[in-house]
């Protein structure tokens, strides 16, 4: 039976909105009354984007007004204004929102809890970034909803291996004492950091911070953590080992887009990880469509097929039984990988996709359905 989401959500948002960040007394207990039939697993990590802004909260639209991109990644003079006209093939059911809005964050945490994922992996772009300013509110709301938070370290300006070490130290110092800060209950109770496009930095630089003998190593220090590098090409397996990473993840929700995200390779990667005592974290997604911001990229479009594409990716993770699974994504609207509810919307000259004929919250329930048959028992 489906959770009566609208009734529960309205009640929980009232409770959550009254619990502002920064008051430790309000973090002593999670929200009372979270239903016992919403168990979640800390082994399922969902990528979350905290880069959205609106005029109401942020004086301007941010990211909803995404530019159209060229194949080389450069931006054209065309960009979406935001509001009803956004840089996405889908439209969020609740409209454009700010990642700084406590009610939005509370709703997202409830929906993530509904999906069965236990860890929110926040896209993080540096100490002074818009996304970093969202972190305290996300941590507070995650705690109230029985979730945990880890970090997806993006290619922030000036990112090097040494700067990444500095980022890890900053995040642990700033947020490590928060009760929602994620540490594994296995592998030494360590924090976990995913590093996007890690292969763009020289392997010898990674050795300096990730191997025990490195001159600036985190190993054996208060900043020791599980650091997971991005696996794109096959030769990145050696890069992961040589650089001192604790494992690799695939991120992309496009089966066949990279060697790492090609599901037929996952069995071999899993065996490699076992042989080398390292982690392999495959990532699955419900589909992919970024043709509103990359009109030339239709070849990488993956139709959702009413959840069948999502199911097929999940089956491949089930075959190899990894320690963790990544979900791409909760709300990456630009690339159409979101499981956040979408709604019907049309503007002059364009009709957005939605999830019909399935309901707006279908992918939240689909995620829970997939994970409910996984090897790990959900916990309350």
Residue pairs with C-beta under 8 A, 6 or more apart in sequence:
2 365
3 35
3 37
3 38
3 114
5 114
5 361
5 364
8 35
8 110
9 107
9 110
9 111
11 33
12 31
12 33
12 34
12 106
12 110
12 145
13 103
13 106
13 107
13 110
15 31
15 33
15 144
16 31
16 102
16 103
16 106
16 109
16 110
16 141
16 144
16 145
17 102
17 103
17 106
19 26
19 31
19 140
19 144
20 26
20 102
20 140
21 102
21 136
21 137
21 139
21 140
22 136
22 140
26 140
27 140
27 143
27 144
27 178
27 179
30 143
30 144
30 145
30 146
31 144
31 145
34 113
34 145
34 146
36 380
38 113
38 114
38 380
39 116
39 378
39 379
39 380
40 113
40 116
40 117
40 118
40 146
40 147
40 378
40 379
41 116
41 117
41 118
41 371
41 374
41 376
41 377
41 378
41 379
42 118
42 119
42 148
42 182
42 184
42 185
42 379
43 118
43 323
43 324
43 325
43 376
44 116
44 117
44 118
44 119
44 324
44 325
44 327
44 371
45 117
45 118
45 119
45 120
45 121
45 150
45 192
45 281
45 324
45 325
45 326
45 327
46 112
46 115
46 117
46 119
46 120
46 121
46 326
46 327
46 329
46 330
46 339
47 121
47 123
47 152
47 251
47 283
47 326
47 327
47 328
47 329
47 330
47 332
48 108
48 112
48 120
48 121
48 122
48 123
48 138
48 329
48 330
48 331
49 63
49 99
49 123
49 131
49 329
49 330
49 331
49 332
49 333
50 99
50 122
50 123
50 130
50 131
50 134
50 135
50 138
51 62
51 63
51 99
51 123
51 125
51 130
51 131
52 62
52 63
52 64
52 96
52 97
52 98
52 99
52 331
53 60
53 61
53 62
53 63
53 64
53 98
53 99
53 100
53 130
54 61
54 62
54 64
54 82
54 96
54 97
54 98
54 101
55 61
56 98
56 101
57 98
57 100
57 101
58 98
58 100
58 130
61 81
61 82
61 83
61 96
62 130
63 87
63 334
64 80
64 82
64 83
64 86
64 87
64 88
64 96
65 79
65 80
65 81
65 82
65 86
65 87
66 79
66 80
66 86
66 87
66 88
66 293
66 334
67 75
67 76
67 78
67 79
67 80
67 87
67 293
68 75
68 76
68 78
68 79
68 87
68 292
68 293
68 294
68 295
69 75
69 76
69 293
69 294
70 76
71 294
71 296
79 87
80 86
80 87
80 292
82 96
83 96
84 345
84 347
85 347
85 350
86 96
86 333
87 292
87 293
87 333
87 334
88 292
88 293
88 333
88 334
88 336
88 352
89 289
89 290
89 291
89 292
89 336
89 352
89 353
90 289
90 333
90 336
90 338
90 342
90 352
90 353
90 354
91 342
91 343
91 344
91 345
91 352
91 354
92 331
92 333
92 340
92 341
92 342
92 343
93 340
93 341
93 342
93 343
93 360
94 104
94 107
94 341
94 343
97 104
98 104
99 105
99 130
99 131
99 134
100 133
100 134
100 137
102 137
102 141
105 134
105 137
105 138
105 141
106 141
106 144
106 145
108 141
108 330
108 331
108 340
109 120
109 138
109 141
109 142
109 144
109 145
109 147
110 145
111 330
111 340
111 341
111 361
111 364
112 120
112 145
112 147
112 330
113 145
113 146
113 147
114 361
114 364
114 365
114 368
115 327
115 330
115 339
115 363
115 364
115 365
115 367
115 368
116 367
116 368
116 371
116 372
116 378
117 147
117 327
117 330
117 367
117 371
118 146
118 147
118 148
118 379
119 147
119 148
119 149
119 150
119 182
120 138
120 142
120 147
120 148
120 149
120 150
120 330
121 149
121 150
121 151
121 152
121 194
121 326
122 131
122 134
122 135
122 138
122 149
122 150
122 151
122 152
123 131
123 152
123 154
124 131
124 132
124 135
124 151
124 152
124 153
124 154
124 156
124 167
124 171
125 131
125 132
125 154
125 156
126 132
126 156
126 157
126 159
126 167
127 167
127 170
129 156
135 149
135 175
136 175
138 149
139 149
139 175
139 178
139 180
139 181
140 180
142 148
142 149
142 180
143 178
143 179
143 180
146 380
147 180
148 180
148 181
148 182
149 175
149 178
149 180
149 181
149 182
150 182
150 191
150 192
150 193
150 194
151 171
151 193
151 194
152 193
152 194
152 196
153 159
153 164
153 167
153 168
153 193
153 194
153 195
153 196
154 196
155 196
155 197
155 200
156 163
156 167
159 167
159 201
160 201
160 205
161 201
161 202
161 205
161 206
161 208
161 209
161 210
162 205
162 208
162 209
162 216
164 195
164 201
164 209
165 209
165 216
165 218
165 223
168 191
168 193
168 218
168 223
168 225
168 227
169 218
169 223
171 191
171 193
172 191
172 222
172 223
172 225
175 181
176 191
181 191
182 191
182 192
183 189
183 190
183 191
183 192
184 190
184 192
184 226
186 323
187 226
187 246
187 279
188 224
190 224
190 225
190 226
191 225
191 226
192 225
192 226
192 227
192 228
193 225
193 226
193 227
193 228
194 228
194 230
194 249
194 251
194 326
195 227
195 228
195 229
195 230
195 245
196 230
196 251
197 230
198 206
198 229
198 230
198 243
198 245
199 229
199 230
199 232
199 233
199 236
199 239
203 239
203 242
203 243
206 229
206 243
206 244
206 245
207 214
207 242
207 243
207 244
208 214
208 215
208 216
208 217
209 216
209 217
209 218
209 244
210 217
210 218
210 219
210 227
210 243
210 244
210 245
211 217
211 219
211 243
211 244
212 219
212 220
214 244
218 224
218 225
218 227
219 244
226 246
226 247
226 279
227 244
227 245
227 246
228 245
228 246
228 247
228 248
228 249
228 279
228 281
229 236
229 239
229 240
229 243
229 245
229 247
229 248
229 249
230 236
230 248
230 249
230 250
230 251
230 260
231 237
231 240
231 248
231 249
231 250
231 258
231 259
231 260
231 269
231 280
232 258
232 259
232 260
233 258
233 259
233 260
234 259
234 265
236 248
236 260
237 248
237 269
237 272
240 247
240 248
240 278
241 276
241 278
245 278
246 278
246 279
247 273
247 278
247 279
247 280
247 281
248 260
248 269
248 273
248 278
248 279
248 280
248 281
249 280
249 281
249 282
249 283
249 326
250 258
250 260
250 261
250 281
250 282
250 283
250 326
251 261
251 283
251 326
251 328
252 258
252 260
252 261
252 283
252 285
252 288
252 328
253 261
253 283
253 284
253 285
253 286
253 287
253 288
253 302
253 313
253 328
253 329
253 335
253 337
254 261
254 285
254 288
254 300
254 302
255 261
255 262
255 263
255 302
255 312
255 313
256 262
257 300
259 265
260 269
261 283
263 282
263 312
263 313
263 316
264 316
266 280
266 282
266 316
266 317
266 319
266 320
267 319
267 320
269 280
269 282
270 280
270 320
270 322
272 280
273 279
273 280
279 322
279 323
279 324
280 320
280 322
281 322
281 323
281 324
281 325
281 326
282 316
282 317
282 320
282 322
282 325
282 326
283 325
283 326
283 327
283 328
284 310
284 313
284 314
284 316
284 317
284 325
284 326
284 327
284 328
285 310
285 313
285 327
285 328
285 329
285 337
286 304
286 307
286 309
286 310
286 337
286 338
286 339
286 363
286 366
287 302
287 303
287 304
287 305
287 309
287 310
287 336
287 337
288 300
288 301
288 302
288 335
288 336
288 337
289 301
289 302
289 335
289 336
289 353
290 297
290 300
290 301
290 334
290 335
290 336
291 297
291 298
291 301
292 334
293 334
302 309
303 309
304 310
304 355
306 357
306 358
307 358
307 362
307 363
307 366
310 363
310 366
310 367
310 370
311 366
311 370
314 370
317 325
318 373
318 374
321 375
325 371
325 374
327 339
327 367
328 337
329 335
329 337
329 338
329 339
330 338
330 339
330 340
331 338
331 340
332 338
333 340
336 353
338 363
339 363
339 364
339 366
339 367
341 355
341 360
341 361
341 363
341 364
342 352
342 353
342 354
342 355
342 360
343 354
343 360
344 352
344 354
344 356
345 351
345 352
345 354
346 352
354 360
355 362
355 363
371 378
372 378
